[in-house]
Amino acid sequence: MTTYKGNIEIEATDIPTMSRMANSEYWDFVKRGELFFIDHHDVLRSTPAEYPLATSRKQLDMLIEALKEFRERMPDNDI
């Protein structure tokens, strides 16, 4: 496995700001590509640091399954 280590400056939303978002605001935040985007090579990437998250639909399916597992660990405190 090849990995990359570097120092980059990122811009990201902080926890207090995100926790105050109404569900509709968070949905807009996600849809605007503030968390992830698909690049010109069809790779799903993190928006703040641009690291790859998935390079195929199968990998994306596995990421979605992992997110579902994380979902079970999160509190249900909708705004």
ABEGO torsion letter per residue (X at the ends): XBBBBBBBBBBBBBAAAAAABBAAAAAAAAAAGAABBBBAAGBBBBAAAGBBABABAAAAAAAAAAAAAAAAABBBBBX
